[in-house]
Amino acid sequence: MKKLINAPEAVVTDALAGVAAAHPGLAVDIENKVITRAAGPTRGKVGLVSGGGSGHEPLHVGFVGFGMLDAACPGEVFTSPVPDQMLAATRAVNGGAGVLHIVKNYTGDVLNFEMAADLASDDGIEVTQVVVNDDVAVQDSLYTAGRRGVGATVFVEKIAGALAERAASLADVAAAAREVNERSRSFGVALTSCTVPAAGKPTFELGDSEIELGIGIHGEPGRSRGEMAPAADIAAAAMDAIHADLPLSGDLLVMVNGMGGTPLIELYLLFNEVNKYVQGKGARIARNLVGNYITSLEMQGFSVTVCQLTDALAELWDAPVDTPALRWGR
Amino acid sequence: MDAAFFRAWLAEAAAVVESQRDHLTQLDAAIGDADHGINLARGFGAVTAALEQASTPSPGSVLTLAGSTLISKVGGAAGPLYGMAFRQAGKSLGSKPRADLHDLADALEAALAGVQKLGAAREGEKTMVDALAPAVSALGKAIAEGAPAGAALAALADAAAAGAQATISMQALKGRASYLGPRSVGHEDPGAASTALILRALRDVGARGEAT
C-alpha cells in the first residue's frame, strides 16, 4: 500500500486538520469530527446536517458553507459516523427552525442518524430525516437493504441548501430534498478497487481487462463483472440502466463524477458520450457537473447521476453557493 | 456471575476481536467494505478503556456501559447493532449484583430482540442474527435440560459458531452484502462471525470456573 498518510488510524483527523487550515470559513472540531460554518447557526434558518464515512471527499465536508450544508460529520474511512457526532452537529446548527438530516441509504448511516434524531428530539430540536437512494444498480429492494444513496446526495444538498437560505420551513426544505431524490438516478462503474488505509490491501481484485458494473461508493463489489470496453459502450451501459428506470426527457442536471483516481480528461470524454446518449433520447443536459464530487478513495472509475429538472429546481441549482468544493454566483 | 465475570467476558471478547481483526476485515472485504474487524477492534478497545475508568458494580451496569461505548465509538451498522444488543442485555439484568444462568439467557434474549428490532433482520438473511438466534435457543434448551453452567455456555458458543458457518451458503438480504445478490453466497457473514467470537469468549471465561 502506497498512500500519502502518516498512520492509518490518523488519516481522518490529519486530513481534517488540513481542512481547518485551508478553509477559515469552516469551524472544524477535529477531535469530535464535526465541521460547521465558522459564522455559526443562522437564526430562523433550517439547519442542514449530513455525514457519512470518510473517503468520499469532497462529500460531505467540502459542501459545508453558504447555500449548502450547515454541518458535516465524517466517520472513519467508509464507516458511518456515530450518533454523538450527529447530535453535536444538530445542536450546533439549530437556529430554531429545525434541522434536516440528509442520509445516504446505507444501513449504518440510517441506524446512526435515527439514533441521533431520537437524542435530538429529547433536546426539543425538531429533526426531519431525508434518505437518499438513487442507485439504480440495486434492482430489487425486496431482497436487499434498498437502493444506495450516491451521487444524488450532491444535488439534494445543493438544492435543499439553496431553499433553506431563503428561510423556507423544515417541511418545505425536506419536501424539496425528497423531490430531488425522487427525480434522480445514478449508476457507477469501477476499473480498479481501492484500499482502505487500515485494511492495507485492495477491497477486491479486478483483472486487467475486467470492470465492475453497478458499484456503490465504498469499494464494495458491484452487481456484475464485465469486460473492459470503449468508453462509449461503458457510458451507454450506465445510461441504459438509468434510462430503463427513469426515462430521460426534458431538461436534465447531469453529473459525471470521478471515483477518485480517474483523470479529468477521461471524465470529459465520458461526459461527451453521456451528452450524445441524452440527445439521442430527445432530452437535454441543461446543467452539469464534471469532476470529483463523491469519491471512493483512489478508485478508478466513474458514476453518472441524472436529475430531471423542473424550472424551480433549476433556479435553486443556480442559486449562489460558497463551499470549498462548489462555489458560484456569490 | 458477578460484575467481575462480565468484565472478564468483555476483556476476553476485546482480546479475541483484536486477534481476529484482520480475519473479520477480510470476511467483510469479500462481501462488504473491509472495515468490520477494524471497527470492532476499535470499539472493544474503547469498551475496555471505559470499563477501567468507570465504576460498574453490577452485571447490568457492565453491559450497559459496553453498549453505550460501542454506539459512541464504532459507527457503521455494527456500532448501533452491537451497542443495542449489549444495552438491552444490560437493561434486562437490571441492578442485581449477581446474575444466574436464567438471567443470562433472558439478557441474551433481550439482546436478540433489540438487534432484530433495530436491524429488521430475521434468521436466514445472512446477518449476526443467524449466529445469535440459534445461540440463544441452545442456551435455553441446555438450561431446560439442567445442564451445568460450563456445558450450557459451551452449547451457546457451539450453536453460534455453527450458525455463523451456516451463513456461508446464504444469500444476503440485509446490509451491504445484499447489494451483491447471489454473489454473496459462498462467504461467511462477518457480523455472524464476530458474534460467534464474542459468545466463544463468554464460554471461555465461563470455563475458567467463574460462571457460578
Interface residues (C-beta under 8 A of the other chain):
Chain A: G53 G75 E76 V77 F78 T79 S80 P81 V82 P83 D84 Y106 T107 G108 L111 N112 M115 A137 V138 D140 Y143 T144 A145 R148 V196 A198 A199 T203 F204 G216 H218 G219 E220 P221 G222 R223
Chain B: T25 A29 A30 I31 G32 D33 A34 D35 I38 N39 R42 I71 S72 K73 V74 G75 G76 A77 A78 G79 P80 L81 L118 G119 Q171 L173 K174 G175 R176 S178 Y179 L180 G181 R183
